Amino acid sequence: MSEFEVVGTAGNGIEAISQIKRLSPDCAVLDLVMPGASGLEVLLEARRWSPKTKIAVVTGSPSAKTLRRLIGAGADGLFLKSGSVEELCQGLRDIVAGRTVVGAGVRRYIEEGAANDSLTHRETEVLQCIARGLSNNGIAEHLGISAKTVDNHRTNLMRKLEVHSTATLLVRAMRDGLIEP
């Protein structure tokens, strides 16, 4: 006999909210990215309709910012899809026992993302402009600063995010939730 009993499944976030509301399970395991409603949205609604249900979120595309938002919203557990089945199962046991569990891989993403917290407002603006494909001159014109200042911000962004090309800067910024895909 399995120690876990599946009482319901859902194909999207809206169904997940409905199932949690109707079934009030001990624990719900959610994907972060679902059609209809994200794992974060389901978490918030589940808290409203079934406050005793523990919520574990599993993701394959984490950003430190999103992971911190999930923790702030009261997720009981966070796991990477690339983590082991054993880690997830033990984590679910711990969650049902009343503990909050942050998987090892998730902790690494959050720690790496702490460096992103040191970005200035202007560096974030420059990063957004880079993501839109603007040149240094285009960014300078858009933000009302010199092209040399833009270049300095770009250099600082690359240093802080520990990358060496614009392409890697954009990939890292998307992964860390600094820009939207």
N, C-alpha and C positions, 0 to 999 in steps of 0.2 A: 504494500500500500504506500502511495506517495505521501510525503509530509505536507505537500501543497495541494490544495483543491482549487481548481479553476472554476469559478462560479459564473463567469461571463467573459466575453471577448467583444471587441469593437473594431470596426474597420476604419474609423476616423474619430476625430476629437469630439464631435457632436454626439456620436454614439457612445463614446467613453463617458461623457458627462451624464447622459441618460442612464447608462448602466450603473454608474456609481450612485446616482441619486436613487435608483430603483432597488439596487441590491445591497447598498451600504457594506461593501466588503471590508475585511480587516485591513487589506493592503491592495492597492492598485499599482500596477506596473505600466508606465506610460512611455511612449516614444516622445522625444522632444519635438520632432518634426512629423506632424500628421496633417492630412487634409481636414479642412473644416475648422479646426481649432488646434493651436499648438499645445504642447505639453504644459507650458506655463499657464495658458488660458484654462486648460482642463483642471490644473492644480487649484487655481483660484476659485473656479466654480465648485469643485469638489469640496473645498473647505466650507463653502456656503451651504451645500446641500447634504453633505455627509461628513461633518467635522471630525468624527472619530476614525475615519478611513485614513490609514497611513499611505503616503504617496511616494513611490520610487520612480525616478525618471532615468531613462536610458537614452544615450545619444551617441551618434556616430560622427557628428560634426560640432564639437563643442567650441564655444568661445568663452574665454574667462569671464567676460562681462555677463553673458547669459547665465553661466553657471552660478555666478554670484547673485544674480537676480532670482534664480530658483531657490537658492539657500535663503535669501531674504524673504521670499514668498512663503517659506515654510516647508520646502520639500524635505521629506524624511530620509531620502536616500538619492544619491546621484552616482550613476555608473556609466562607463564607456561600453559601447557595443563590442569593442575590441578586447575588453577585459575577459577574464575567465568565467566559466559557468559557476565554478566553485565560489568565486568572489561574490557573484550575484546571489547565489543561494544562501551563503552565509550572511550576506548583507540583508537579505529579506528576513531571515530568522531574527537578526539583531533589530531590524526596524519594527517587526511585530512585537518584540520584547520591550519596545519603548525607546530604543537608542536611535540617534541620527547617524547615518553612515555616508561617508564621502569616499568613494573608491579611490585607490591609489593613483590611477591615471587621471582622474578628475582633479585631485589635489595638485598634480604636476601642472595641469593647464592653468589652474587658478594662481599658482605660484609664479609661473611664467608670465601670466597676464598682469601681475603686480607691476611689472616694469612699464606697462602701458598706462598705468595710472599717473605716471610722471609726465605724460604728454601735456604740453601747454594748450590753451584754447587755440592759439594761433597755429600751432603745429597740427592740431586736429583739423583746422580749416584748410591748411595747405594739403594735408593728406586727402581730404574730401575732393579738393580740386584736382589732385593727381589722379584720383580714381575716376574722375570725369574726363580724363585725357587731356587736360590743359597743360600747355608748356609752361616753363618758368615765367616767360613774358606774359602769357595769358593769365597765370595765377597772380602775378604782380599787378596787372591791370585790374583784375577782378577784386583783389583785396586792398588795392591802393597802397602797395608797398613796392620796394625796388626788387628787381630780378635777383640782385645779389642777396637780399634778405631772404627771398624764397629759396635760393640755393642753400643758404645757411640752415633754414628750417628743414629742407630735404636731407641735408647731411646729418642734422641732429636726429631726425626720424629714423634714418638708417642705422645710426649708432645705437639709439635707444632700443630699437626692435631687432638689433643684431643681424642685419641683412646687408647685402652688398650690391643689390641691383633694384631698379624700380619694380620689375616684375615680381621679385621675391618680397619686396616691401608690400605690394598690393595683396599678394597671397597671404602673407602673415597678418596684415591688417584685416582681411576678411575672416581668417580663421579666428582671430582674437576679438571679432565683433566690433572693430573700430570703424568699419565701413560695411554697408550692406552690399550683397552680391548683385 
